[in-house]
Amino acid sequence: AFARSVLGARELDDPSPDALDANEAGQLAHDALRRLYRELFDAGGLAPGTHPDAAIARAKTLLPGALEQAAADARIRVRTREPGLWAAYLGLVETAIRDFLERDLRALLPTGVAGLETEQGVRVRVQIHGEVGLALEGRVDRIVRAPNGALRVGDYKTSRDFAKPVAPKRVMRGTSLQVPLYALAVATERNTHDVIGEALPVPLRPERDLDRDREAERSLELDEVETLALPVLNELCSLLALGLFPFWRDREECRFCAYTIACRREHGPSRERLASSDALASWLALRGGADA
């Protein structure tokens, strides 16, 4: 009772082979895409002038090998006990990636890719307002450099919330900051303003997107990122300087957090201190009061 009610601990899930935890399923697709694009770029398959059909055909030929390598570190228990179901699951991921390749390579070509970085680590201090700075460290799924020098900072998304990562209202409220933070970090590190942050939809069930909503470009130019994200980041920095960390109402995010068990989110005194603080009141006002 103490572990469940006070610490918030829960039993570890034991998902079936075709329904891995969301973070595991996403990681498998991420790893396969990293290997695939790296091999495709190194072989000249993304060079300016390459016809999209040729690039897509080559990518699909390389995909099974990239997926097999990415799956090598996956759960041994699943692969050995239920090989048939595991094979079916890999087929599901392969279908999702094939669907993404058709969309993504046609967008990248024939303009072409002059530079490609995958799983690129960034560590930088971003100036917010005045002397206020925010130390950022992360790993970007993909950075594409166009022949004109423009950078596209992309993050693969295997969920069906295609617009969520770059939705202006969510960025302004501070609930979707991953892609904007990546764009700010890369722009600061590379000392360039020609940066676009983009969400790259790789839904695991593309056939369910009957309206083909996944085909729309989900991106923000750096000017938009600065306009939308800098005010809320400034507010966050002010709260952090006071030792306060605001919590989202939506608990869905907690399912993927490595610190759920140790988190003091539901600790009574912590909630009281947060509720009574002027800083939190200003934060709620910024996010729209009841919507927070």
Secondary structure, DSSP 8 states (H G I E B T S, - for coil): -IIIIIS---------TTS--HHHHHHHHHHHHHHHHHHHHHTTTT-TT--HHHHHHHHHHHHHHHHHHHHTTS-HHHHHH-HHHHHHHHHHHHHHHHHHHHHHHHHHTTT--SEEEEEEEEEEEEE-STT-EEEEEEEEEEEEE-TTS-EEEEEEE-SS-SSGGG-HHHHHHTS--HHHHHHHHHHHHHT-S-EEEEEEE--S-GGG-TT-GGGS-EEEEHHHHHHHHHHHHHHHHHHHHTT-----S-GGGGGG-TTTTT--TT-HHHHHHHHH-HHHHHHHHHHTGGG-
